[in-house]
Structures are given as structure tokens and as C-alpha cells.
């Protein structure tokens, strides 16, 4: 049975490989029968930035992004005053903290990284 799954990424991709691994997991879920939505909190939004040179496992990230774009995996980014500029080819919406919390609670499952 297909599930709606939130993949919440809150770690800084410049400090750990886990955010890139979380995107790989979201991609795998989308390739199956599930419907993932990726929620990027804080510095995790750098995964969709043009400036990715300092991201851990950037070579792997660059392999995943075209498939994520093709599968139209949606992203929710935390709406903050100091927003990281992101690339425009992805389905992105920005939300405040409370709508993000409500969205995550509405999902069948949430994976937090």
C-alpha cells in the first residue's frame, strides 16, 4: 500500500553525508509506489543551491538531482529571513514553522535526518 512520506532533512550538508543519503532514500521511495515530500530545514536547503562545492558527497548529490527533478519530488523549505538561494528547476514551496509541523503530522510516515 502506497504511503505519503515526509523525508525531513535538518542536518547541514556541509558537515555530514546524511542529507545527501536522505535524498537518495527519498528518490528510492519515489521510484517505488510511495509519495515522498522532502522537507529541508535550516542549512539543509543548501542541497538545492547553486553553490554545492562544500557539500559532503557533492558528486553523489549531482547524480541524484536530475532524477529528483524528473520525478517531480516536491520540496518544502523553511521560510526564514536569511534564506539560502535555491535553483529553480525543482517543485519548491516555502512555509513557516507551524504549517511545516502540520504537514509532517498529516503524513503517513516521517523519516527525520
FIZA-134438 format. One record per residue (C-alpha): residue number from 1; y, z negated, x. Coordinates in steps of 0.5 Angstrom, whole numbers, plus 500, padded with zeros to 3 digits. Example, Ala and Ser with C-alpha at 12.3 -4.5 7.8 and 13.67 -1.06 7.14 Angstrom:
BEGIN
+-----+-----+-----+-----+
: pos :   v :   w :   u :
+-----+-----+-----+-----+
:   1 : 491 : 484 : 525 :
:   2 : 498 : 486 : 527 :
+-----+-----+-----+-----+
***
This chain:
BEGIN
+-----+-----+-----+-----+
: pos :   v :   w :   u :
+-----+-----+-----+-----+
:   1 : 500 : 500 : 500 :
:   2 : 507 : 502 : 503 :
:   3 : 512 : 497 : 504 :
:   4 : 519 : 496 : 505 :
:   5 : 520 : 493 : 512 :
:   6 : 526 : 491 : 516 :
:   7 : 526 : 491 : 523 :
:   8 : 531 : 486 : 525 :
:   9 : 534 : 487 : 533 :
:  10 : 538 : 482 : 535 :
:  11 : 537 : 482 : 543 :
:  12 : 541 : 485 : 548 :
:  13 : 538 : 491 : 550 :
:  14 : 542 : 491 : 557 :
:  15 : 538 : 484 : 558 :
:  16 : 531 : 485 : 556 :
:  17 : 526 : 491 : 554 :
:  18 : 524 : 488 : 547 :
:  19 : 530 : 492 : 543 :
:  20 : 527 : 499 : 545 :
:  21 : 520 : 496 : 544 :
:  22 : 522 : 494 : 537 :
:  23 : 525 : 501 : 536 :
:  24 : 518 : 504 : 538 :
:  25 : 515 : 500 : 532 :
:  26 : 520 : 502 : 527 :
:  27 : 518 : 509 : 529 :
:  28 : 511 : 508 : 528 :
:  29 : 512 : 505 : 521 :
:  30 : 516 : 511 : 519 :
:  31 : 510 : 515 : 522 :
:  32 : 505 : 512 : 517 :
:  33 : 506 : 510 : 510 :
:  34 : 512 : 505 : 511 :
:  35 : 519 : 505 : 510 :
:  36 : 523 : 501 : 515 :
:  37 : 530 : 500 : 516 :
:  38 : 533 : 498 : 523 :
:  39 : 538 : 492 : 523 :
:  40 : 542 : 492 : 529 :
:  41 : 546 : 485 : 530 :
:  42 : 551 : 484 : 536 :
:  43 : 550 : 488 : 542 :
:  44 : 543 : 491 : 539 :
:  45 : 548 : 496 : 537 :
:  46 : 548 : 499 : 544 :
:  47 : 542 : 502 : 542 :
:  48 : 545 : 508 : 539 :
:  49 : 551 : 508 : 543 :
:  50 : 553 : 514 : 548 :
:  51 : 553 : 509 : 554 :
:  52 : 546 : 507 : 555 :
:  53 : 546 : 507 : 562 :
:  54 : 545 : 500 : 563 :
:  55 : 540 : 499 : 557 :
:  56 : 533 : 497 : 560 :
:  57 : 528 : 502 : 559 :
:  58 : 533 : 507 : 557 :
:  59 : 528 : 513 : 559 :
:  60 : 523 : 511 : 553 :
:  61 : 529 : 510 : 549 :
:  62 : 531 : 517 : 550 :
:  63 : 524 : 519 : 548 :
:  64 : 525 : 516 : 541 :
:  65 : 532 : 517 : 539 :
:  66 : 530 : 525 : 537 :
:  67 : 524 : 523 : 532 :
:  68 : 528 : 517 : 529 :
:  69 : 534 : 522 : 527 :
:  70 : 529 : 527 : 525 :
:  71 : 525 : 522 : 520 :
:  72 : 532 : 519 : 518 :
:  73 : 530 : 512 : 519 :
:  74 : 536 : 508 : 516 :
:  75 : 540 : 503 : 521 :
:  76 : 545 : 497 : 518 :
:  77 : 549 : 495 : 523 :
:  78 : 553 : 488 : 523 :
:  79 : 560 : 489 : 522 :
:  80 : 564 : 486 : 527 :
:  81 : 571 : 486 : 529 :
:  82 : 569 : 488 : 536 :
:  83 : 564 : 494 : 534 :
:  84 : 560 : 498 : 539 :
:  85 : 562 : 505 : 538 :
:  86 : 555 : 509 : 536 :
:  87 : 553 : 516 : 536 :
:  88 : 554 : 520 : 529 :
:  89 : 547 : 523 : 528 :
:  90 : 544 : 517 : 525 :
:  91 : 544 : 514 : 518 :
:  92 : 548 : 508 : 519 :
:  93 : 552 : 503 : 515 :
:  94 : 556 : 497 : 517 :
:  95 : 555 : 491 : 513 :
:  96 : 558 : 484 : 513 :
:  97 : 553 : 478 : 515 :
:  98 : 552 : 476 : 507 :
:  99 : 550 : 483 : 505 :
: 100 : 545 : 483 : 511 :
: 101 : 542 : 477 : 509 :
: 102 : 541 : 479 : 502 :
: 103 : 538 : 486 : 504 :
: 104 : 533 : 482 : 509 :
: 105 : 531 : 478 : 504 :
: 106 : 530 : 483 : 499 :
: 107 : 525 : 487 : 503 :
: 108 : 517 : 486 : 503 :
: 109 : 517 : 484 : 510 :
: 110 : 521 : 483 : 516 :
: 111 : 520 : 483 : 524 :
: 112 : 525 : 480 : 528 :
: 113 : 526 : 481 : 535 :
+-----+-----+-----+-----+
***
